[in-house]
Structures are given as structure tokens and as C-alpha cells.
Amino acid sequence: MSAAPPSPPAAAELRTELEPHGGGKENLLTGLIFAGIVLALLLAWAAPEVAASFAVGGQVFLSVLKMLVVPLVVTSVVCGVLSMGDVRKLGRPGAATLIYYFCTTAIAVVTGIILVNLFNPGAGIDGAAARDVARAEVSAKLGEQAVSEPAGVGAIFENLLTMLFTDNLLESAAETDLLPLIVFSLAFAAVLTTMGAAVGTVTKFVTEANDVLMKFVLLVMWTAPLGVFCLVAGQFGEAAADGDFAGEMAKVGWYSATVLTGLAVHAFVTLPLILWLLTRRNPYQFLFQMSRPLLTAFATASSSATLPVTMETAVEKAGIKRKSVDFVLPLGATVNMDGTALYEAVAALFIAQTLVGSADAIDMGLTTQIIVAATATLAAIGAAGIPQAGLFTLIIVLNAVGLPVELAGLILSVDWLLDRFRTAVNVFGDATGAAVVEKFLPPEPVPTAAGTVFA
């Protein structure tokens, strides 16, 4: 079997011409994105109606990012497999990727469960009395079917299995349904690695297309400060103009604090510890290197839309090998949802706490909490990388333990804000995974005077 051909000189020259030279410009871009978020928040506070009018600019920026996702996922996954040279070498990094994703998601869930038991955020809230109002809010947000036709735990496994395949790739691409596209790309690339020089034209085309798409991402990123400003100003301006957001926040303040604390523990303690133990990288330097996609994730609330930025930054600023980035990050943006899993566990137990003493109360013993942990872990894998997708999978978790699904309405007033923080954690978890899996890649051939050796 022959390895995929290296990027042609034309692509390498294009990379040199388009990339910003030196860390100064890259740090400037990150600083401008951060400044855009701060200015947007100030404008939303001072003039919410004006801030809300910027929403259309944010949607344009978000659409441009989403436009890049599907072609970038297909070409990057194919290139990631081709770079291995032999499909049989996928086993070790593939297993490492899946184990990392499952373990970090499970740890995030356990962290959320511990904190929700310590903080007890549902105490003092009468969930039973709020059911009618909450039902109306959930129906308006998610649709009546989400409330009236809940899915059981068994549906999780069925959903996960059916998500892997599609009978129409074009339809999946149109709906940004990434998982079947990834499965197809893995299989397609695996076949290419068995055909050697006979498919040299195809491998060269995919490699060059991937190079061009990454350069496109670099150019788009220079519009990010304005795009991020519009996204954040529009969303926060609408929230401020719609009513008493501060009052709504106060009602579920302890719930919000529990979620944010759990996300902070996972992002600043758990993931850095895993990164340091497995790679000996400085985790906080790595966090700074990945600040651009983290800020973009906060602005877009979509790990899928942030994927092009995450991939570009992971290679150019964090120095992760391209083959690890191409293989790990597209899959992570689809199935690795640490922040979402943590939120679902906290939200489910918070709702259970609001029902204590009512006719709808359930036993919150160890068995129930284990069911919540297992269901939240699996449901998060099935969550789409789109804004507030966790709300839909939260319904599955609530059904698993017999909680009224309409009580998800208790957290709707703050969910859009918390969603931004958990998306940032999702993206950081993906990036950490790429750095970890890099250590499990097959050795690369290094030519020497004595012949080719593997390092």
C-alpha cells in the first residue's frame, strides 16, 4: 500500500502567501475578537434595541462559517486517513479517540452530578406549581411533539446507530448532518489507501481542496471581530430588550452557578490535567493558544460552525499535527459534548429538586443518579453541534427518570446564555483530544543516510 502524496508545491506556496506572518498578527486577531465581544456586551447593556439590530450581520458571519463546514469535514477526514498511509494504522489513534471522548464526557457528567448535590439549586423553587407555564414555554421553544411524544432510553441507542448512516449524502450535507458524512469519508479514504498510484489524481485533488479550504478559513477569520461583535450584540441586545433578564436570571441563579462552576472545573482542572498527564504540554499555554476558537464558540454557540476555526488554530497556533486534527476534530464536533453532558445532568437533577415534596417527586437516590449519568452521557453524543441542541436531548434524560419534560421550561430563560459557555467547553474538549491522540499516531518515516527509519 502506498501513502498519500504530499501537498504539491503550489499548495505550500499558497499557504505561505496567505498565512499571517508572526505571532503578533495572530495575537492581534484574537485580541480584536475579544474586544468585539466586550464592546457588544456594553452596547447590549447601554442600548439594547440598537444592539439587537446587528443580529443580521451576525447571521451572515455564522452562515459563512457553516458554509465551510461540510466540504472541510469531508476533505479533512479523507486527508487524515490518507496521511496514515495504511488503513490498518487507524486502529490505535481511532481507539484512543473514542476512549478519550467517552471518558471525558463521563467525567463531565459526574462532575455535574457532584456539584448539583452540593449546591442543591432547586431548593425553594416550586416546580409543581410552575408546570403549566413551563409547558407552554417548552412547547413554544421545541414544539408540542417534544413534550407530548417523549422518547425512551432505548431510543438513544437506536438514534445513535441510525445517525451513522444515510441513504442520501447530499441531503445529509444540506442539513449539516455530519456523522454519516464522516462515516462515508472514513470508508472512502480507507478504500483509497488500498489502491495506491491508481487513484493519485483523486488523492491529489482532495489534498489540494483541503489546503484551499483551510486558506479560505484563514481569510474568513479576519472578518471574525466584526462577525463576533454582531452575533453577541444581536443575541444579548434581544435578551435585554425583551424583558427583565436580570430578574429571570435571579430566579434560577443557583442553577446557573452550578452549571458554570461545573464547566469551569472541567475546563480549567479536568481537561488540563488530562492534557498534562498524557502529553506533558503546558495546559494553560494550550488554553491560551486555543483562545480564538473558544471565543468564536462563545459567540456562535455552535461547535460545528466553529470547527473551521478550531482546525486552523489547532495546527497553526497550537502546533498539533495536521493528521491528528483532520482525524479527531470533525468527529469531536459531532459526538464529543462534554459541556452539554454536564449541563443535562445538572438540569435533570435541578428539575427533580424543584419537585421535592410534591406529588410528582421522584427518588433521587444512587440508582436514579446513575441512570441520569448514563443517559446524559449517551444523549450528549447524539446532540447536534447547533445552538441549544442540548435542550432536545435533555428531554431524553428527563424521560429516562420519569421527570415531567415540560419543566425544562424552568431553565429556558437562561439556557441561551449557558449554551455559549458549554459550547466553548465542548470545543476545548475537542482540541484537547486532538493533542492527546497525536501521541497515539503511527510513527512517521524519516529518511536518513542509512535508509528510512520511523520516528
Long-range contacts (C-beta under 8 A, 24 or more apart in sequence): 1-85, 1-86, 1-87, 1-193, 1-194, 1-196, 2-85, 2-196, 2-197, 3-82, 3-83, 3-85, 3-86, 4-79, 4-82, 4-83, 4-85, 4-192, 4-193, 4-203, 4-207, 5-200, 5-203, 5-204, 5-207, 7-207, 7-208, 7-211, 8-204, 8-207, 8-208, 10-208, 11-207, 11-208, 11-211, 11-212, 14-211, 14-212, 14-215, 15-211, 15-214, 15-215, 18-215, 18-218, 18-219, 19-218, 19-316, 20-218, 26-292, 26-316, 26-317, 29-221, 29-222, 29-224, 29-225, 29-292, 30-291, 30-292, 30-295, 32-224, 32-225, 33-224, 33-225, 33-228, 33-292, 33-295, 33-296, 33-299, 34-291, 34-295, 35-225, 36-224, 36-225, 36-226, 36-228, 36-229, 36-232, 37-228, 37-229, 37-232, 37-295, 37-298, 37-299, 39-229, 39-233, 40-228, 40-229, 40-230, 40-231, 40-232, 40-233, 40-236, 41-232, 41-236, 43-233, 43-237, 44-232, 44-233, 44-236, 44-237, 44-239, 44-240, 45-236, 45-240, 47-237, 48-236, 48-237, 48-238, 48-239, 48-240, 48-241, 49-237, 49-241, 50-237, 51-233, 51-234, 51-236, 51-237, 51-240, 52-233, 52-234, 52-237, 52-238, 52-241, 53-234, 53-237, 54-229, 54-230, 54-233, 54-234, 54-237, 55-230, 55-231, 55-233, 55-234, 55-235, 55-237, 55-238, 56-230, 56-234, 57-226, 57-227, 57-229, 57-230, 57-231, 57-234, 58-227, 58-228, 58-230, 58-231, 58-232, 58-233, 58-234, 58-235, 58-299, 59-231, 59-234, 60-227, 60-230, 61-223, 61-224, 61-226, 61-227, 61-228, 61-230, 61-231, 62-227, 62-231, 62-300, 62-302, 62-305, 64-220, 64-223, 64-227, 65-220, 65-296, 65-300, 65-305, 65-306, 65-308, 65-309, 66-176, 66-302, 66-304, 66-305, 68-213, 68-216, 68-217, 68-220, 68-308, 69-176, 69-178, 69-304, 69-305, 69-307, 69-308, 70-173, 70-176, 70-178, 70-181, 71-209, 71-213, 72-210, 72-213, 72-214, 72-217, 72-307, 72-308, 72-311, 72-330, 73-178, 73-181, 73-182, 73-185, 73-307, 73-330, 74-181, 74-185, 75-206, 75-209, 75-210, 75-213, 76-210, 76-213, 76-311, 76-325, 76-326, 76-329, 76-330, 77-182, 77-185, 77-186, 77-189, 77-326, 77-327, 77-330, 77-331, 78-185, 78-188, 78-189, 78-192, 78-206, 78-210, 79-189, 79-206, 79-207, 79-210, 79-322, 79-323, 79-326, 80-189, 80-322, 80-323, 80-324, 80-325, 80-326, 80-327, 80-328, 81-185, 81-186, 81-189, 81-190, 81-192, 81-193, 81-327, 82-189, 82-192, 82-193, 82-203, 82-206, 82-207, 83-322, 83-323, 83-326, 84-193, 84-323, 84-441, 84-442, 85-193, 85-442, 86-193, 87-189, 87-190, 87-193, 87-194, 89-442, 90-186, 90-190, 92-440, 92-441, 92-442, 93-324, 93-327, 93-328, 93-437, 93-440, 93-441, 93-442, 94-327, 96-436, 96-437, 96-440, 97-327, 97-328, 97-331, 97-332, 97-433, 97-437, 100-433, 100-436, 100-437, 101-331, 101-332, 101-335, 101-336, 101-381, 101-433, 102-377, 104-270, 104-271, 104-274, 104-336, 104-338, 104-429, 104-432, 104-433, 105-336, 105-337, 105-338, 105-341, 105-377, 105-380, 105-381, 106-341, 106-373, 106-377, 107-266, 107-270, 107-338, 108-262, 108-266, 108-270, 108-338, 108-339, 108-341, 108-342, 108-425, 108-429, 109-341, 109-342, 109-344, 109-345, 109-372, 109-373, 109-376, 109-377, 109-380, 110-373, 111-262, 111-265, 111-266, 111-270, 111-342, 112-258, 112-259, 112-262, 112-341, 112-342, 112-343, 112-345, 112-346, 112-376, 113-345, 113-346, 113-349, 113-369, 113-372, 113-373, 115-258, 115-261, 115-262, 115-265, 115-346, 116-258, 116-345, 116-346, 116-349, 116-350, 116-353, 117-349, 119-254, 119-257, 119-258, 119-261, 120-254, 120-353, 121-252, 121-254, 121-255, 121-257, 121-258, 121-346, 121-350, 121-353, 122-255, 122-349, 122-350, 122-351, 122-352, 122-353, 122-354, 122-355, 122-356, 123-254, 123-353, 123-356, 125-251, 125-252, 125-353, 125-354, 125-410, 126-354, 126-358, 127-351, 127-354, 127-355, 127-358, 127-360, 127-404, 127-407, 127-410, 128-354, 128-355, 128-358, 128-359, 128-360, 130-354, 130-407, 130-409, 130-410, 131-360, 131-404, 131-406, 131-407, 133-409, 134-406, 134-407, 134-408, 134-409, 134-410, 135-406, 135-409, 136-409, 137-409, 137-412, 138-405, 138-406, 138-408, 138-409, 138-412, 139-406, 141-391, 141-409, 141-412, 142-391, 142-392, 142-395, 142-408, 146-392, 146-395, 146-405, 147-395, 147-405, 147-406, 150-395, 150-396, 150-398, 150-399, 150-405, 151-395, 151-396, 151-399, 152-399, 152-400, 153-371, 153-375, 153-396, 153-399, 153-400, 155-396, 156-375, 156-378, 156-379, 156-382, 156-396, 157-378, 159-382, 160-378, 160-381, 160-382, 163-382, 176-304, 176-386, 178-304, 178-330, 178-333, 178-334, 178-385, 179-334, 179-335, 182-330, 182-331, 182-334, 210-326, 213-308, 214-308, 214-311, 214-312, 214-315, 217-308, 217-309, 217-311, 217-312, 218-312, 220-308, 221-292, 221-309, 221-312, 224-292, 224-296, 224-309, 227-299, 228-295, 228-296, 228-299, 231-299, 231-300, 232-298, 232-299, 235-416, 239-416, 239-417, 245-413, 248-413, 248-414, 249-413, 249-414, 251-413, 252-410, 252-411, 252-413, 252-414, 255-346, 255-347, 255-350, 255-411, 255-414, 256-414, 256-417, 256-418, 258-346, 258-350, 259-342, 259-343, 259-346, 259-347, 259-418, 259-421, 259-422, 260-418, 260-421, 262-342, 262-343, 262-346, 263-339, 263-342, 263-343, 263-421, 263-422, 263-425, 266-338, 266-339, 266-342, 266-425, 266-429, 267-424, 267-425, 267-428, 271-338, 271-428, 271-429, 271-432, 274-432, 274-436, 275-432, 275-435, 275-436, 278-436, 278-439, 279-435, 279-436, 279-438, 279-439, 281-435, 286-318, 286-431, 286-432, 286-435, 287-428, 289-313, 289-317, 289-318, 290-314, 290-317, 290-318, 290-427, 290-428, 290-431, 292-317, 293-427, 293-431, 294-424, 294-427, 294-428, 295-424, 297-420, 297-423, 297-424, 297-426, 297-427, 298-420, 298-421, 298-423, 298-424, 299-420, 300-387, 300-423, 301-387, 301-388, 301-416, 301-419, 301-420, 301-423, 302-385, 302-386, 302-387, 302-423, 303-333, 303-337, 303-385, 303-423, 303-426, 303-427, 303-430, 304-333, 304-334, 304-384, 304-385, 304-386, 305-385, 305-386, 306-333, 306-423, 306-427, 307-333, 307-385, 310-427, 310-430, 310-431, 313-431, 314-431, 314-434, 314-435, 318-431, 318-435, 320-431, 320-434, 320-435, 320-438, 321-438, 321-441, 323-441, 324-434, 324-435, 324-437, 324-438, 324-441, 325-434, 327-437, 328-430, 328-433, 328-434, 328-437, 329-430, 329-431, 329-433, 329-434, 332-429, 332-430, 332-433, 332-434, 333-385, 333-426, 333-427, 333-430, 334-385, 335-381, 336-381, 336-426, 336-429, 336-430, 336-433, 337-380, 337-381, 337-383, 337-385, 337-390, 337-426, 338-380, 338-425, 338-426, 338-429, 339-421, 339-422, 339-423, 339-424, 339-425, 339-426, 339-429, 340-380, 340-383, 340-389, 340-390, 340-393, 340-422, 340-426, 341-376, 341-377, 341-379, 341-380, 342-376, 342-422, 342-425, 343-390, 343-394, 343-418, 343-422, 344-376, 344-379, 344-380, 344-390, 344-393, 344-394, 344-397, 345-372, 345-373, 345-376, 345-397, 347-394, 347-397, 347-408, 347-411, 348-372, 348-376, 348-394, 348-397, 348-398, 348-401, 348-403, 350-410, 350-411, 351-398, 351-403, 351-404, 351-407, 351-408, 351-410, 352-401, 352-403, 354-407, 354-410, 355-403, 355-404, 355-407, 360-403, 360-404, 362-401, 362-402, 362-403, 368-401, 371-400, 371-401, 372-397, 372-400, 372-401, 375-400, 375-401, 385-426, 387-416, 387-419, 387-423, 388-415, 388-416, 388-419, 390-415, 390-419, 390-422, 391-415
